Every structure is written in structure tokens, then in C-alpha cells.
Amino acid sequence: MKKNLATWDRWCRIIIGIVIMAYAIYDSNWWWLLGVALLFNAFTGRCLAYRVLGLSTCQTSCRVDTESKKS
């Protein structure tokens, strides 16, 4: 599966994931699972929901340039 998250999208997921996890731990609820999912997406650069919906925030920076590797 190709990466479909841009750098800015990954950083947003990291920040939001940490905030959700901190609140969930403080409030003793199960929302920390959402925070873990967001962090997993951010660190892998892939989002299954984006793939299913055909979305991608990643532009040319996420794609491997095959022409430069051939030289």
C-alpha cells in the first residue's frame, strides 16, 4: 500500500493523537484507542480510510521518482 499522508497531515495526526490519548488516560475511558490509531497512521504514512475513499493528501513528495533511480 502506497503512502497517502502528507507531512502536514502526519504532524496533525501526531498532535491530535497525543491530545486524545492524554485526555483518555486522564478521564479513564477508551478513547485512547483512537489516539493509538491516529499515531499508527502518522508513523506509517498510510491511512486505510483514505485508501477506501480514494483520497490522498500526499502530492509528489510522497511518490518515488523512478526516473532518477534508473540513472
Secondary structure, DSSP 4 states (H G I P E B T S, - for coil): ------HHHHHHHHHHHHHHHHHHHHHTSTTHHHHHHHHHHHHHT--HHHHHHT-----GGGS--HHHHH-
